[in-house]
Structure formats: C-alpha cells, structure tokens
Amino acid sequence: MDTKDPIIITDAEWREIMEVPEVREGWGLESGDEVAFFKSNVYGVKFYFVSGGPEYCGDLYLLQGDGLEAPMALIRKSGALEMIRNS
C-alpha cells in the first residue's frame, strides 16, 4: 500500500483503541462504553505510515478531542496499539 490518504477506522479498530490505557484515561472511558458514543466525541483517522528511514512502517492512528491540544498518536508495536511518546 503506497498511499498517504486517510483510512476510515473500523468499529473493531475503535474498540481496540478504546482499550489503550492512555485513551481510557484521556477520555474518561469506563467498561461498557459504546463505540458509537466514543466515535461521536472524537475525531479519528488512520494512515498507513511509511517512515523515511528504518524507523516505523504500519498503522498510525490520530485522535483529537474537542479541544485544540496536540492530537494523540498511536502506532502498532508487536501487534498491540500504543501511544507515541514524544520526549
């Protein structure tokens, strides 16, 4: 896949995103919260990311709430989604 176009996040992917601890904490999610509720309160997009170097190639998810703070970025490592930490 060689595209920089955004990809729609599936409901299964939304469920997986909702299980990431930082996402749960950031949006105050509780067990049993519905995907439809979360999707209605978050801007989300997926990209198939290819780094210009030997760093990362794969899923990149960007999540933005209703504020103008920096978006949350998630990538897949060893099969699991995790938040990118900028330091």
C-alpha positions, 0 to 999 in steps of 0.5 A: 500500500503506497498511499498517504490518504486517510483510512476510515477506522473500523468499529473493531479498530475503535474498540481496540483503541478504546482499550489503550490505557492512555485513551481510557484515561484521556477520555474518561472511558469506563467498561461498557462504553459504546463505540458509537458514543466514543466515535461521536466525541472524537475525531479519528483517522488512520494512515498507513505510515511509511517512515523515511528511514528504518524507523516505523512502517504500519498503522498510525492512528490520530485522535483529537478531542474537542479541544485544540491540544496536540492530537494523540498518536498511536502506532502498532508495536508487536501487534498491540496499539500504543501511544507515541511518546514524544520526549 
